[in-house]
Amino acid sequence: MSTTDRRTPDRRASDRPALDRRATGQPTLIPGPLAAQEVGVAPATIRKWVQLGHLEPAGKAGRAQLFRLEDVFAAERATRRAR
């Protein structure tokens, strides 16, 4: 028996089921720069919204603040109305 017969087949990322956080009840968290890109503002705007209290981080990954996308859209709508 050769060594290739004893090994399990390689599993690629496309073969694994995707983890959908909505199915587990946990929101998907995204970092600030990606949140800014999603709503079409600069990353500095996201940081300013946090400073002003319009947006609150939902978590952290190291030093990076993570946000729920729905919170980012809500902050964007709220600041757009305030103008």
C-alpha positions in Angstrom: 0.0 0.0 0.0 1.5 3.3 -1.0 1.4 6.5 1.1 -1.2 8.1 -1.2 -3.6 5.3 -0.5 -3.5 6.0 3.3 -4.1 9.7 3.0 -7.5 11.3 3.1 -8.4 13.3 0.0 -7.6 17.0 0.2 -10.6 19.2 0.9 -10.7 22.5 -0.9 -12.5 25.6 0.5 -15.2 25.2 -2.2 -15.9 21.7 -1.0 -16.6 22.8 2.6 -20.0 24.2 3.5 -20.0 28.0 3.9 -20.7 29.2 7.5 -23.7 31.5 7.3 -23.7 33.5 10.5 -27.4 34.4 10.0 -28.2 30.7 10.3 -26.6 30.6 13.7 -28.2 33.9 14.9 -24.9 35.8 15.0 -24.6 39.0 12.8 -21.8 39.2 10.3 -19.2 41.7 11.5 -17.0 43.7 9.1 -14.0 45.9 9.7 -14.3 49.7 9.4 -12.6 50.1 6.0 -14.9 47.6 4.5 -17.9 49.2 6.2 -16.9 52.5 4.7 -16.6 51.0 1.2 -20.1 49.5 1.5 -21.7 52.8 2.3 -19.5 54.9 0.0 -17.7 57.0 2.6 -14.1 57.3 3.7 -12.8 55.2 6.5 -12.2 58.4 8.5 -16.0 59.0 8.3 -16.7 55.7 10.0 -14.2 56.7 12.8 -15.9 60.1 13.1 -19.3 58.5 13.4 -18.0 56.4 16.3 -16.5 59.5 17.9 -19.8 61.4 17.5 -21.9 58.5 18.8 -23.7 57.8 15.6 -22.2 54.3 15.3 -21.0 51.8 17.9 -18.6 48.9 17.3 -20.1 45.5 17.7 -16.8 43.8 18.4 -13.0 43.9 18.0 -10.5 41.8 16.1 -7.1 42.7 17.6 -7.1 46.5 17.3 -9.6 46.7 14.5 -13.2 47.7 15.3 -15.9 45.5 13.8 -19.3 46.7 12.8 -22.7 45.2 11.9 -23.5 46.2 8.4 -27.0 47.2 9.3 -25.7 49.5 12.0 -23.4 51.2 9.4 -26.3 51.7 7.0 -28.5 53.1 9.9 -25.7 55.6 10.9 -25.4 56.6 7.2 -29.1 57.3 7.0 -29.2 59.2 10.3 -26.3 61.5 9.3 -27.7 62.1 5.9 -31.0 63.3 7.4 -29.2 65.5 9.9 -27.6 67.6 7.1 
